[in-house]
Amino acid sequence: MSVSETLIRRTVQLTVEDGVNTSGSTKTAKRTISNINPVATPGQLHATAAALATLMDNDVLGIYYDDKKLLQEVVDDPDGAEA
């Protein structure tokens, strides 16, 4: 049995400072960018997010990306070819 994966959605999130709470700890907020080109490399994602971070009022604490992938079982043909 083999399994294929299909990229469904890719998003980039920037975690930014969003003030302080009543105990003095830093609050954070997430800014999400959707509709990312599925062939974008991690380096391209980081460079783009870092450029966007320069436009933000608050400090960016982290840049993350998330891929949602569909996993499907591939039925093997008895003759050795994948169906």
Secondary structure by P-SEA (a helix, b strand, c coil): cbbbbbbcbbbbbbbbbccccccccbbbbbbbbccccccccaaaaaaaaaaaaaaccccccbbbbbbbbbbbbbbbbcccccc
